[in-house]
Amino acid sequence: MPRLSKKTMFAIEAVLDIAMNGGDAPVRSGDITRRQNIPKRYLEQVLQHLVREGVLAGKRGPRGGYMLGRERRRISLGDIIRVVRQLEVETEPQDETVGSALAHMVVWPTWNRLRDEMMARMDGITVEDMVRDARERGVQTEAAQRLEFHI
């Protein structure tokens, strides 16, 4: 079973937090850390790579932070996962000195095919889809709470 690493989970949570709380204003990384309980050491590294790959856009300065790099419907779960996979060290033995002929001729090709199928499914899930799921499940955002007022 493919695993969901901490960095991958944190990256997905950060992008969703920005999508749900950003609007027209950039979201500060400290706010993401506080809301999602993501360690800052993971978050900053992931955010910078997401900016470099165009998933996010960064704005410097006192009112700076992060915004989506494109529309929510144009960012897929697969886009986010690929960025994190580039960050993580590959530990899968793929060279001919590790494993048997059976591993190289059957196991790894099967595993790679399954991974490709899974990534294709993740490419079909957008940030917009996940934001809609969050709203349907009652996930509250600070942005929505700021808009509420009582007379």
C-alpha positions as a Markdown table, in Angstrom:
| # | Residue | x | y | z |
|---|---|---|---|---|
| 1 | Met | 0.0 | 0.0 | 0.0 |
| 2 | Pro | 1.5 | 3.4 | -0.9 |
| 3 | Arg | 2.0 | 5.5 | 2.1 |
| 4 | Leu | 1.0 | 9.1 | 2.8 |
| 5 | Ser | 4.1 | 10.8 | 4.2 |
| 6 | Lys | 4.0 | 13.6 | 6.7 |
| 7 | Lys | 5.3 | 16.0 | 4.1 |
| 8 | Thr | 2.6 | 15.0 | 1.6 |
| 9 | Met | -0.2 | 15.4 | 4.2 |
| 10 | Phe | 1.2 | 18.7 | 5.4 |
| 11 | Ala | 1.5 | 20.0 | 1.8 |
| 12 | Ile | -2.1 | 19.0 | 1.0 |
| 13 | Glu | -3.4 | 20.6 | 4.2 |
| 14 | Ala | -1.4 | 23.8 | 3.6 |
| 15 | Val | -2.8 | 24.2 | 0.0 |
| 16 | Leu | -6.3 | 23.5 | 1.3 |
| 17 | Asp | -5.9 | 26.0 | 4.1 |
| 18 | Ile | -4.8 | 28.6 | 1.6 |
| 19 | Ala | -7.7 | 27.8 | -0.7 |
| 20 | Met | -10.2 | 28.1 | 2.2 |
| 21 | Asn | -8.8 | 31.0 | 4.1 |
| 22 | Gly | -7.0 | 33.1 | 1.5 |
| 23 | Gly | -9.5 | 34.9 | -0.8 |
| 24 | Asp | -7.8 | 38.0 | -2.2 |
| 25 | Ala | -5.3 | 38.3 | 0.7 |
| 26 | Pro | -2.2 | 36.2 | 1.1 |
| 27 | Val | -2.1 | 33.6 | 3.9 |
| 28 | Arg | 0.8 | 33.8 | 6.3 |
| 29 | Ser | 2.7 | 30.6 | 7.0 |
| 30 | Gly | 2.4 | 31.2 | 10.8 |
| 31 | Asp | -1.4 | 31.2 | 10.4 |
| 32 | Ile | -1.3 | 27.8 | 8.6 |
| 33 | Thr | 1.0 | 26.4 | 11.2 |
| 34 | Arg | -1.4 | 27.5 | 14.0 |
| 35 | Arg | -4.6 | 26.3 | 12.3 |
| 36 | Gln | -3.3 | 23.0 | 11.0 |
| 37 | Asn | -0.7 | 22.2 | 13.7 |
| 38 | Ile | 2.0 | 21.7 | 11.1 |
| 39 | Pro | 5.6 | 22.0 | 12.3 |
| 40 | Lys | 7.2 | 25.1 | 10.8 |
| 41 | Arg | 10.3 | 23.2 | 9.7 |
| 42 | Tyr | 8.1 | 21.1 | 7.3 |
| 43 | Leu | 5.9 | 23.8 | 6.2 |
| 44 | Glu | 8.4 | 26.4 | 5.0 |
| 45 | Gln | 10.3 | 23.9 | 2.9 |
| 46 | Val | 7.1 | 22.5 | 1.3 |
| 47 | Leu | 5.6 | 26.0 | 0.7 |
| 48 | Gln | 8.7 | 27.1 | -1.2 |
| 49 | His | 8.7 | 24.1 | -3.4 |
| 50 | Leu | 5.0 | 24.6 | -4.1 |
| 51 | Val | 5.8 | 28.2 | -5.1 |
| 52 | Arg | 8.6 | 27.1 | -7.4 |
| 53 | Glu | 6.3 | 24.6 | -9.2 |
| 54 | Gly | 3.5 | 27.2 | -9.6 |
| 55 | Val | 1.0 | 25.5 | -7.3 |
| 56 | Leu | 1.3 | 28.5 | -5.0 |
| 57 | Ala | 2.4 | 32.1 | -5.4 |
| 58 | Gly | 4.4 | 33.9 | -2.7 |
| 59 | Lys | 4.2 | 37.5 | -1.7 |
| 60 | Arg | 7.0 | 39.1 | 0.3 |
| 61 | Gly | 6.7 | 41.8 | 2.9 |
| 62 | Pro | 4.7 | 42.6 | 6.0 |
| 63 | Arg | 1.4 | 41.8 | 4.4 |
| 64 | Gly | 3.0 | 38.9 | 2.5 |
| 65 | Gly | 2.2 | 35.2 | 2.5 |
| 66 | Tyr | 1.0 | 32.6 | 0.1 |
| 67 | Met | -1.9 | 32.4 | -2.4 |
| 68 | Leu | -2.9 | 29.8 | -4.9 |
| 69 | Gly | -0.8 | 29.9 | -8.0 |
| 70 | Arg | -3.8 | 29.2 | -10.2 |
| 71 | Glu | -7.5 | 28.6 | -9.8 |
| 72 | Arg | -8.6 | 25.9 | -7.4 |
| 73 | Arg | -10.1 | 23.8 | -10.2 |
| 74 | Arg | -6.8 | 23.8 | -12.0 |
| 75 | Ile | -4.7 | 22.4 | -9.1 |
| 76 | Ser | -5.0 | 18.7 | -8.7 |
| 77 | Leu | -4.1 | 16.5 | -5.8 |
| 78 | Gly | -1.6 | 14.9 | -8.1 |
| 79 | Asp | 0.1 | 18.3 | -8.7 |
| 80 | Ile | 0.7 | 18.6 | -4.9 |
| 81 | Ile | 1.9 | 15.1 | -4.5 |
| 82 | Arg | 4.4 | 15.3 | -7.3 |
| 83 | Val | 6.0 | 18.4 | -5.7 |
| 84 | Val | 6.5 | 16.5 | -2.4 |
| 85 | Arg | 7.8 | 13.4 | -4.2 |
| 86 | Gln | 10.5 | 15.5 | -5.7 |
| 87 | Leu | 11.5 | 16.6 | -2.1 |
| 88 | Glu | 11.5 | 13.1 | -0.6 |
| 89 | Val | 14.4 | 10.8 | -1.0 |
| 90 | Glu | 13.6 | 7.8 | -3.1 |
| 91 | Thr | 14.3 | 4.6 | -1.1 |
| 92 | Glu | 12.8 | 2.1 | -3.5 |
| 93 | Pro | 15.5 | -0.2 | -4.7 |
| 94 | Gln | 15.3 | 0.0 | -8.5 |
| 95 | Asp | 18.9 | -0.9 | -9.5 |
| 96 | Glu | 19.8 | -4.4 | -10.7 |
| 97 | Thr | 22.0 | -5.1 | -7.7 |
| 98 | Val | 19.0 | -5.1 | -5.4 |
| 99 | Gly | 16.4 | -7.8 | -5.7 |
| 100 | Ser | 15.9 | -10.7 | -8.0 |
| 101 | Ala | 15.0 | -10.9 | -11.7 |
| 102 | Leu | 11.5 | -11.6 | -10.5 |
| 103 | Ala | 11.5 | -8.3 | -8.6 |
| 104 | His | 12.8 | -6.4 | -11.6 |
| 105 | Met | 10.7 | -8.1 | -14.2 |
| 106 | Val | 7.4 | -8.5 | -12.4 |
| 107 | Val | 7.1 | -6.8 | -9.0 |
| 108 | Trp | 8.5 | -3.4 | -9.8 |
| 109 | Pro | 6.7 | -3.1 | -13.2 |
| 110 | Thr | 3.4 | -4.0 | -11.4 |
| 111 | Trp | 4.1 | -1.6 | -8.6 |
| 112 | Asn | 4.9 | 1.2 | -11.1 |
| 113 | Arg | 1.7 | 0.5 | -13.1 |
| 114 | Leu | -0.4 | 0.7 | -9.9 |
| 115 | Arg | 1.4 | 3.9 | -8.8 |
| 116 | Asp | 0.7 | 5.5 | -12.2 |
| 117 | Glu | -3.0 | 4.5 | -12.0 |
| 118 | Met | -3.3 | 6.0 | -8.6 |
| 119 | Met | -1.6 | 9.2 | -9.7 |
| 120 | Ala | -4.0 | 9.4 | -12.7 |
| 121 | Arg | -6.9 | 9.2 | -10.2 |
| 122 | Met | -5.3 | 11.9 | -8.0 |
| 123 | Asp | -5.0 | 14.1 | -11.1 |
| 124 | Gly | -8.8 | 14.0 | -11.3 |
| 125 | Ile | -9.3 | 15.3 | -7.8 |
| 126 | Thr | -8.9 | 19.1 | -7.6 |
| 127 | Val | -8.4 | 21.5 | -4.7 |
| 128 | Glu | -11.9 | 22.8 | -5.6 |
| 129 | Asp | -13.3 | 19.2 | -5.0 |
| 130 | Met | -11.6 | 19.0 | -1.6 |
| 131 | Val | -12.7 | 22.4 | -0.5 |
| 132 | Arg | -16.3 | 21.4 | -1.4 |
| 133 | Asp | -15.9 | 18.2 | 0.6 |
| 134 | Ala | -14.6 | 20.2 | 3.6 |
| 135 | Arg | -17.6 | 22.6 | 3.4 |
| 136 | Glu | -20.0 | 19.7 | 3.1 |
| 137 | Arg | -18.5 | 18.1 | 6.2 |
| 138 | Gly | -18.7 | 21.3 | 8.2 |
| 139 | Val | -15.1 | 22.3 | 8.3 |
| 140 | Gln | -15.0 | 25.8 | 9.6 |
| 141 | Thr | -12.5 | 28.4 | 8.3 |
| 142 | Glu | -11.3 | 31.6 | 9.9 |
| 143 | Ala | -12.2 | 33.5 | 6.7 |
| 144 | Ala | -15.9 | 32.5 | 7.1 |
| 145 | Gln | -15.9 | 33.3 | 10.8 |
| 146 | Arg | -14.5 | 36.8 | 10.1 |
| 147 | Leu | -17.5 | 37.4 | 7.8 |
| 148 | Glu | -20.0 | 36.4 | 10.4 |
| 149 | Phe | -21.2 | 39.2 | 12.6 |
| 150 | His | -24.1 | 39.7 | 15.0 |
| 151 | Ile | -26.4 | 42.7 | 15.5 |
